[in-house]
Structure formats: structure tokens, C-alpha cells
Amino acid sequence: MAESGEPETTVDKREKEEKEANSTTEEISFRSLGVTEVLCEACAALNWTTPTAIQRESLPIALKGKDIIGLAETGSGKTAAFALPILQALLDTPTRLFALVLTPTRELAFQISEQFEALGSGIGVKCAVIVGGVDIITQAMALAKKPHIVIATPGRLVDHLENTKGFSLRTLRYLVMDEADRILNMDFETEVDKILKVVPKERHTYLYSATMTRKVQKLQRASLHNPVKVEVSSKYQTVEKLQQSYIFIPSKYKDCYLVSILNELAGNSFMVFCGTCNNVQRTTILLRTLGLHAVPLHGKMPQPKRLGALNKFKTKSRSILVATDVASRGLDIPHVDVVVNFDIPTHSKDYIHRVGRTARAGRSGRSITFVTQYDVELYQRIEQLIGKQLALHPTVEEEVMALMERVTEAQRIARMEMQTAQEKKRERGEEKGAGPRSKKRKKEKIDTTEL
Ligand SMILES: Nc1ncnc2c1ncn2[C@@H]1O[C@H](COP(=O)(O)OP(=O)(O)OP(=O)(O)O)[C@@H](O)[C@H]1O
């Protein structure tokens, strides 16, 4: 062939190109993986020079039309791993209501839509975000325009499937479950079953997450066709550049230690995770009383406030986001430096997602987990899951205790403000739920309400 002086055939050339492309990781490009020119240009415009590991592994398989179960660490570019093949297929066969992406939280749905729009800017892709807490008529109008891609939380999508005239998913060719283990767990069971009943059986299905259920039964519910499992790491790994530590303290001093750590690491951006909506609210008031720039994010806030809070944090006008697990999955805010697990996560997999809000896309970051006398067992489970022991975050007890007086006063103010807010709510008859809803809306299970 080429060696024997004969001209190189196309096949030879292709083989050579493939060999070269595979010789070192650095040389692999989106183009060599089979991504079409216009989408490669979109990646370049985002300054993505090389595909990430999950993209390298999954793109060629997806472009061959296979179903995929994709498992890779947080912040490793899973969104593009499913968005690029969908956009490429859409380019080949322009079809309205072509793909549906299911996500567990509203904020994540908006973020995924932004990524589809950034990657699909050159091909004029139209997306619609269908989530709870937002005006349903406007959404129905957006669906009537028949977008190419729908990104939705399950509850609100079912509402539209049942009540919005003329809306159906009959033309759907791609279904994605992002944060798939969460989408397939019991909280969304009814909604997901309803959705699966009305989407075509002949379709491509992708499941992606940093943690995946091992229960085959659950995975079977997504009715994949001979899926290929693309697993970039064999264990549940946290990112290498993440410096993880813990502090072991009596429960009654948690507030003091939190304030102390926020002061010690001042100048950084923090995400502080709490176990309940109430504790998010209380902790935010406490921090604000002490002059710290905190905003709350939880599932009982009205949607415009949720987006407002997130925006303030994203644009760095606030440096501390205090949140429930509603913010633990998927949110991509590159400047997060420190994750504080103020309340230890009760499900150890949530730990992986929470700390994954920092050290994203090759950056570094740190996490500090508060462990009290009540949390030892949960803490041990986390260490077991991630397969490593965390370092002890050094603290000077006397310095922390010196804050006691101011913190106690702030706790008192926070308690009072919480009480006043609750009384006001009671007066307005809004004790339960995130706000007034019509009977029909009540039927919709609020996505992630309890978070
Ligand atoms: N090839 C690439 N080169 C550089 N940056 C990239 C590349 N692909 C994606 N990114 C960026 O990496 C960041 C993380 O990507 P993404 O949000 O898709 O992560 P993820 O794997 O879905 O994380 P999580 O498990 O937390 O949801 C984003 O800011 C994205 O723009």
C-alpha cells in the first residue's frame, strides 16, 4: 500500500488519521471523534480545545446511534456528551420536538438549555424550558411553536402532556435523563412512567450522571435498547483537584464554626449546604446579621426568587449561596471555590454531587464537611463510598469561641425573624407550599419541593 509506493487510498488515510488521533489523548479532537464542522466551530467558540474523557468515550458511540449509560465525575462535561450527538442528528434530520431532556431541578433545566443554545447557535436550534413555578400559558405558547429540544422537569412536563392541547411527543427521537439516578428514583416515579408511555419506543435514550443506580430494575424502566455503558471512572470518584476535609465539632457550635470558616477563607465564593429549607433560611439570616453576603436557595422559594438568588451568586454580587440539595446537582458555576457541608448529607451519593459544585472542568477547589456527634455513621458511609479518608481541617478553638457572643445574638435575631415570617405566612393562609396554586397546579407534584 502506501509503504510499497502505491497511492494511499481513502481507507488508508482514514486508518492513518484514526491511528494518529488515538495515539495520544492530546491529539484527539472533536473532529476526529466524528463531530461535524459547524459543531466543532461551536466548541472552539466556547474555548473547548480538546474533548473531555467522557466526551472522548461517548461521542463515537452516540454518533453510531447507540443508547448510552454514561457515568463520569462531576464537572467533566457530560452535558455536551449528550448535546453534541443530538444536535448532529438534528442537523441531519431537522425535526420539531426532536429531543427531550429530563432533569431533576428547574435551575439545571435552564442551564442545559443555555448549553444547547451555545452549541447549536450555528444551526439555529430552538429550545423550550418547561419547569414548575413558571407561568404555564407562556410555556404552552412556547410549546405551540414546536421547539427542537425540550428541557423539562418531570412534573410540569406531565401537566402539559395532559392539559396542553396539541402538544405531544410523538415525533421525539432522543430522550435524555440527566442526573439519571435521581430521575429514576421514587420521587419522580409516576411522572416518568407517564412520560415513557407517550414517547416513541423507536428512539435513542441516554442516561447520564456522576452517580448511577446499580439496580438493573430501575435502569430497565428507561427501556434502553442494548445500551453501551460508558464509565470513565470505575469507582465513585471525586475530582482529583478537589481538596476535601472535615471538622468534628459538637452540634451546638456549628454556627460559630461556620462563621469562623467563612471569615478565615474570606475572598472566596462559597456554597453552604443545609439539610432543610428552614435551616437554609435561618442560616442565611444569621450570616447576613453578621454582615456576611449570603443568599438562600431552596425549593420553597417562589421561582423568580430562586433564579434571582442564583443570579446574584453567579454574577458575584453575593459570595455565599446557602442552599438545600436543590443546588447539589449539575449547577455549573465555575467560580465556586469552597463547598461547606454545614449539615452532612443523609444520602452519601449527594456528597459527591455537592462537593462537585467546585473544582469543575479541571479547576481546583475545596470542601469542608461538618461532622457532629450525631453524624459519625453518615460520615463513615461517605468515606466508604468515595474510597478515601478526608483530612481534618485545622481550627483554633479559642479563636472560634471568641465569636460566640456575636453569633448567639445573631441566632436570636434569626429565630425572631423566622417566627415573624411564619406568623405573616399563617395570616396569609400560605403555611404550606411555595405559594398560591390553583387546584390543577396542586396536582403537579412540585419538582424537588422537599429540597
Ligand atoms: N471539552 C471541554 N473543554 C473544556 N471545557 C468543557 C468541555 N466540555 C465541557 N466543558 C465545560 O465544563 C463545565 C462542566 O460541564 P458540565 O456542566 O457538562 O459537567 P457535568 O459532567 O454535567 O457535571 P455534573 O455531574 O456536576 O452535572 C462546563 O462549564 C462546560 O462548559
The ligand as a Tripos MOL2 file, in Angstrom:
@<TRIPOS>MOLECULE
LIG
   31    33     1     0     0
SMALL
NO_CHARGES

@<TRIPOS>ATOM
      1 N1        -14.2980   19.7860   26.0990 N.pl3     1 LIG1
      2 C1        -14.3750   20.7110   27.0100 C.ar      1 LIG1
      3 N2        -13.3120   21.5370   27.2490 N.ar      1 LIG1
      4 C2        -13.3870   22.4920   28.2070 C.ar      1 LIG1
      5 N3        -14.4750   22.7380   28.9800 N.ar      1 LIG1
      6 C3        -15.5490   21.9570   28.7800 C.ar      1 LIG1
      7 C4        -15.5630   20.9120   27.7900 C.ar      1 LIG1
      8 N4        -16.7660   20.3000   27.8380 N.ar      1 LIG1
      9 C5        -17.4790   20.9260   28.8040 C.ar      1 LIG1
     10 N5        -16.7620   21.9140   29.3770 N.ar      1 LIG1
     11 C6        -17.1750   22.8250   30.4730 C.3       1 LIG1
     12 O1        -17.0690   22.0730   31.6770 O.3       1 LIG1
     13 C7        -18.0120   22.5280   32.6110 C.3       1 LIG1
     14 C8        -18.7470   21.3510   33.2430 C.3       1 LIG1
     15 O2        -19.5370   20.7020   32.2860 O.3       1 LIG1
     16 P1        -20.9380   20.0250   32.6480 P.3       1 LIG1
     17 O3        -21.7860   21.0060   33.4040 O.co2     1 LIG1
     18 O4        -21.4860   19.4200   31.4280 O.co2     1 LIG1
     19 O5        -20.4380   18.9180   33.6850 O.3       1 LIG1
     20 P2        -21.1840   17.6010   34.2060 P.3       1 LIG1
     21 O6        -20.2840   16.4590   33.9160 O.co2     1 LIG1
     22 O7        -22.5660   17.5460   33.6670 O.co2     1 LIG1
     23 O8        -21.1980   17.8650   35.7760 O.3       1 LIG1
     24 P3        -22.2860   17.4210   36.9020 P.3       1 LIG1
     25 O9        -22.0790   15.9510   37.1570 O.co2     1 LIG1
     26 O10       -21.8960   18.2440   38.0880 O.co2     1 LIG1
     27 O11       -23.6340   17.7360   36.3560 O.co2     1 LIG1
     28 C9        -18.9310   23.4860   31.8720 C.3       1 LIG1
     29 O12       -18.5980   24.8080   32.2240 O.3       1 LIG1
     30 C10       -18.6210   23.2560   30.4140 C.3       1 LIG1
     31 O13       -18.7760   24.4290   29.6690 O.3       1 LIG1
@<TRIPOS>BOND
     1     1     2 1
     2     2     3 ar
     3     2     7 ar
     4     3     4 ar
     5     4     5 ar
     6     5     6 ar
     7     6     7 ar
     8     6    10 ar
     9     7     8 ar
    10     8     9 ar
    11     9    10 ar
    12    10    11 1
    13    11    12 1
    14    11    30 1
    15    12    13 1
    16    13    14 1
    17    13    28 1
    18    14    15 1
    19    15    16 1
    20    16    17 2
    21    16    18 1
    22    16    19 1
    23    19    20 1
    24    20    21 2
    25    20    22 1
    26    20    23 1
    27    23    24 1
    28    24    25 2
    29    24    26 1
    30    24    27 1
    31    28    29 1
    32    28    30 1
    33    30    31 1
@<TRIPOS>SUBSTRUCTURE
     1 LIG1         1 GROUP 0 **** ****
